[in-house]
Amino acid sequence: MPAPLLGIALVMVSVLLAFAEPDSQDSGDAYLEITAKVVLEDGSPLVSSPMVLLHQPGFESQCAGQQLFGGGTLVLRVPRGNAGCDLSILLTGYRKFTGYVRDGSLITLRRIGPGEGSSVSIVSLNAPANARKEYESGESAAAKEKWLKAEEHFKASLSLYPQYAIAWSELGQALQKQGCVDEAKEAFQKARQADPAYIKPVVQLAAASSVQQRWDDEMNFSEEALAMHPVEFPAAYFYHAEATFHLGKLEEAQRLTREAIELDPGGSCPESLVLLGKIFERQGNPSEASMAYHRYLKLAPRGSLAKEAKESLAHLKHAN
């Protein structure tokens, strides 16, 4: 078995807790230790230290800053009363693990296959501190939907590190939010060029092509994304199905849309349900179409397609 590569750092989670030494006031009974085993997909223990990122959804439920790794065992200090904590584990050449870890958990890291894309931009990890600072300011502005401000920060970040793939990706998103779709696609292409294994900008190109109703482009980009095995981007399946639908292949579109829904049990891309409703309408099956629209509205009552789903339901009711 090849030796694992060195662990890598990432700043792509929403909030991270720095790995600082705990204050003396945190010692004693305030914390307890939990341990978890980390193994590779063949069952062998991980012998080199990966990068462990602790998420921070709520202050009172956090892991402590201290973490130790040795002999394939991860040791974390958590506030007493907590069962575990949310974290991500990153190791070059392996898929990112993200999940809730309890005492006694077994974490398996799976190798990225040949030609397989990654949700992590490896190239972006080399960004210097000043570029990262501008990027983080851009992310903060984007979270507040201040798209012009976000654009300025992302551009400043890229002036410091032109290979910053995730900054190109987020710049494109900020541009698209401002209605500059062609400029957004140029930014997504720059992200692809900076890191060809990074899946997100390929999915974003499919999304931008959807906005422009360029179905052939949407088909091409979505197929490219699917070839990269986008396990963390179920939207790629939706764009593939949508392009198929608009290119007039209804039976194939129905199959692909059902597949998109099945591959997205968390409902992160509910738009697939509206697409399925449209397909059933086109096929002359109003009852199935209504069910699909109702499922969408139950899952995303304030979603971007809620108005369209309601109008379609009203139309179907009036037609009957």
C-alpha positions in Angstrom: 0.0 0.0 0.0 1.4 3.4 -0.9 2.3 5.6 2.1 -0.3 8.3 2.8 0.6 11.8 1.7 1.0 14.7 4.2 -2.1 16.3 5.6 -3.3 19.6 4.1 -5.0 22.7 5.5 -8.2 24.3 4.3 -10.3 27.3 5.1 -13.4 26.4 3.2 -15.7 25.6 6.2 -17.9 28.4 7.4 -16.2 28.9 10.7 -13.2 27.2 12.2 -11.9 26.9 15.8 -8.2 27.6 15.9 -6.0 24.8 17.4 -4.7 26.9 20.3 -3.4 25.5 23.6 -6.2 25.6 26.1 -6.1 28.2 28.9 -5.4 27.0 32.3 -8.9 27.9 33.4 -10.2 25.3 30.8 -8.4 22.5 32.6 -9.9 20.1 35.1 -13.4 18.9 34.9 -14.6 21.3 32.3 -13.5 19.1 29.5 -13.3 15.4 28.7 -11.4 13.4 26.0 -13.0 11.5 23.2 -11.1 9.2 20.8 -11.8 8.1 17.3 -10.0 5.7 15.0 -9.0 7.0 11.5 -8.3 4.3 8.9 -7.8 4.1 5.2 -10.4 2.4 2.9 -8.5 -0.9 3.1 -8.7 -0.9 6.9 -5.1 0.0 7.6 -4.6 2.7 10.3 -3.6 6.2 9.2 0.0 6.8 10.4 0.6 10.4 9.3 -1.3 13.3 10.8 -4.1 14.8 8.7 -5.5 18.3 9.1 -8.5 18.3 11.4 -10.8 21.3 11.2 -13.3 21.8 14.0 -16.6 23.4 13.0 -18.2 26.1 15.2 -22.0 26.1 14.8 -22.6 27.2 18.4 -20.2 28.4 21.0 -21.5 26.3 23.9 -21.1 23.0 22.0 -17.6 23.2 20.7 -14.6 20.9 20.8 -11.7 22.4 22.6 -8.7 23.7 20.6 -6.4 20.9 21.5 -6.2 17.8 19.4 -3.7 15.0 19.2 -3.1 12.3 16.6 -1.0 9.3 16.9 -1.1 5.6 15.9 -4.3 6.1 13.9 -6.2 7.5 16.9 -7.6 11.0 17.0 -8.0 12.5 20.5 -10.2 15.5 21.0 -11.1 17.5 24.2 -14.7 18.5 24.3 -16.8 20.4 26.9 -18.1 18.1 29.4 -21.7 17.2 28.6 -21.2 17.1 24.9 -21.3 13.7 23.1 -18.9 14.8 20.4 -18.3 17.5 17.8 -18.5 18.3 14.1 -15.3 18.3 12.2 -13.6 17.8 8.8 -10.5 15.7 8.1 -8.3 16.5 5.1 -5.5 14.3 3.7 -4.0 14.9 0.3 -5.2 12.3 -2.2 -8.3 11.4 -0.2 -11.9 12.6 -0.2 -12.7 15.1 2.6 -14.5 13.6 5.6 -17.1 15.8 7.3 -19.3 14.5 10.1 -20.2 14.3 13.7 -17.6 12.4 15.7 -18.4 10.7 19.0 -16.2 8.7 21.4 -15.3 5.4 19.7 -16.2 6.6 16.2 -14.5 4.9 13.2 -13.6 7.3 10.4 -12.7 5.9 7.0 -10.8 8.0 4.4 -11.4 7.0 0.8 -8.9 7.7 -1.9 -9.8 9.9 -4.8 -10.0 7.7 -7.9 -8.2 8.3 -11.3 -9.7 11.2 -13.0 -12.0 12.0 -10.1 -12.5 15.6 -9.2 -12.4 17.1 -5.7 -14.6 19.4 -3.8 -11.4 20.8 -2.3 -9.1 23.1 -4.4 -5.6 21.8 -3.6 -4.0 24.7 -5.5 -5.9 27.2 -3.3 -4.3 25.8 -0.2 -1.0 27.5 -1.2 -2.5 31.0 -1.1 -0.5 33.5 1.0 -1.9 35.0 4.2 -2.8 38.4 2.6 -4.7 36.7 -0.2 -6.6 34.5 2.2 -7.5 37.6 4.3 -9.0 39.3 1.2 -10.8 36.1 0.3 -12.3 35.7 3.8 -13.5 39.4 3.6 -15.2 38.6 0.3 -16.9 35.6 1.8 -18.1 37.7 4.7 -19.5 40.3 2.3 -21.1 37.5 0.1 -22.8 36.1 3.2 -24.5 39.5 3.7 -25.4 39.5 -0.1 -23.2 42.6 -0.6 -22.1 41.3 -4.0 -20.2 44.4 -5.2 -18.1 44.5 -2.0 -17.5 40.7 -2.3 -16.4 41.2 -5.9 -13.9 43.8 -4.8 -12.4 41.6 -2.1 -12.2 38.5 -4.4 -10.4 40.6 -7.1 -8.0 41.9 -4.5 -7.3 38.4 -3.4 -6.7 37.3 -7.0 -4.3 40.2 -7.6 -2.2 38.7 -4.8 -2.5 35.1 -5.9 -3.8 34.6 -9.4 -4.0 30.8 -9.0 -6.5 31.1 -6.2 -9.2 28.8 -7.7 -11.8 29.1 -5.0 -11.5 32.9 -5.2 -12.1 32.8 -9.0 -15.1 30.5 -8.2 -16.6 32.9 -5.6 -15.8 35.9 -7.8 -17.9 34.3 -10.6 -20.7 33.7 -8.1 -20.7 37.4 -7.0 -20.7 38.5 -10.7 -23.6 36.2 -11.5 -25.6 37.5 -8.6 -25.2 41.0 -10.1 -26.5 39.8 -13.5 -23.1 39.6 -15.2 -23.4 36.0 -16.4 -20.8 36.1 -19.2 -18.2 37.7 -16.9 -19.1 35.1 -14.3 -18.5 32.3 -16.7 -15.1 33.8 -17.5 -14.3 33.6 -13.8 -15.4 30.0 -13.5 -13.2 29.1 -16.5 -10.3 30.8 -14.7 -11.0 28.6 -11.7 -10.9 25.5 -13.9 -7.6 26.5 -15.4 -6.1 27.2 -11.9 -7.2 23.8 -10.6 -8.5 21.3 -13.2 -9.5 18.8 -10.5 -11.7 21.3 -8.7 -15.4 20.3 -9.4 -17.3 23.4 -8.2 -16.5 25.8 -11.1 -17.6 23.1 -13.6 -21.0 22.8 -11.8 -21.2 26.6 -11.7 -20.6 26.7 -15.5 -23.5 24.4 -16.0 -25.6 26.6 -13.7 -24.7 29.7 -15.6 -25.5 28.0 -18.9 -28.9 27.1 -17.4 -29.6 30.8 -16.6 -28.6 31.7 -20.2 -30.8 28.8 -21.5 -27.8 27.5 -23.5 -28.8 23.9 -23.2 -26.0 22.4 -25.2 -23.4 24.2 -23.0 -25.3 23.0 -19.9 -25.2 19.5 -21.2 -21.5 19.6 -21.9 -20.6 21.1 -18.5 -22.9 18.8 -16.5 -21.5 15.8 -18.3 -18.0 16.9 -17.5 -18.9 17.4 -13.9 -20.5 13.9 -13.7 -17.3 12.4 -15.2 -15.5 13.8 -12.2 -17.8 12.0 -9.7 -19.3 15.0 -7.9 -20.5 13.3 -4.7 -20.8 16.6 -2.9 -22.5 18.4 -5.9 -25.9 16.7 -6.5 -26.8 19.8 -8.6 -24.7 18.4 -11.4 -27.2 15.7 -11.9 -30.0 18.2 -12.0 -28.3 20.3 -14.7 -27.7 17.2 -16.7 -31.4 16.2 -16.5 -32.5 19.8 -17.2 -30.4 20.0 -20.4 -31.8 16.7 -21.5 -35.3 17.9 -21.0 -34.9 21.1 -23.0 -33.2 19.2 -25.8 -36.4 17.2 -26.2 -35.5 13.8 -24.7 -38.4 13.4 -22.3 -38.0 9.7 -21.4 -34.3 10.1 -20.7 -34.9 13.4 -18.8 -37.4 11.6 -16.6 -35.0 8.9 -15.8 -32.2 11.3 -15.1 -34.4 13.6 -12.9 -35.5 10.6 -10.8 -31.8 9.7 -10.5 -31.0 13.2 -9.4 -33.7 13.1 -6.7 -32.5 9.7 -5.5 -28.9 10.9 -5.3 -29.9 13.9 -3.2 -31.6 12.4 -0.1 -30.8 15.6 1.9 -32.9 17.7 -0.6 -30.0 20.1 -1.3 -31.3 20.6 -4.9 -35.1 20.5 -4.7 -35.3 22.1 -8.1 -35.2 18.5 -9.5 -38.8 18.1 -8.2 -40.0 21.1 -10.3 -38.2 19.7 -13.3 -39.9 16.4 -12.8 -43.3 18.1 -12.6 -42.6 19.8 -15.9 -41.7 16.5 -17.5 -44.9 14.9 -16.3 -46.9 17.8 -17.6 -45.3 17.5 -21.0 -46.0 13.8 -21.0 -49.7 14.4 -20.2 -49.6 13.1 -16.6 -51.1 15.9 -14.4 -51.5 13.9 -11.3 -47.8 12.9 -11.1 -46.9 16.5 -12.0 -49.0 17.9 -9.1 -47.4 15.4 -6.7 -43.9 16.6 -7.7 -44.8 20.3 -7.3 -46.4 19.7 -3.9 -43.2 17.8 -2.8 -41.1 20.8 -3.8 -43.3 23.2 -1.9 -43.2 21.0 1.2 -39.4 20.8 1.0 -38.8 24.4 -0.1 -41.8 26.6 0.6 -39.8 29.8 0.1 -37.5 28.4 -2.5 -36.5 30.1 -5.7 -39.0 28.1 -7.7 -41.9 28.3 -5.2 -43.8 30.8 -7.3 -43.4 28.7 -10.4 -44.6 25.6 -8.6 -47.7 27.3 -7.2 -48.5 28.8 -10.7 -48.2 25.3 -12.2 -50.4 23.8 -9.6 -53.0 26.5 -10.2 -52.9 25.9 -13.9 -53.3 22.1 -13.5 -56.2 22.6 -11.1 -57.9 25.0 -13.6 -57.3 22.6 -16.5 -59.1 19.8 -14.6 
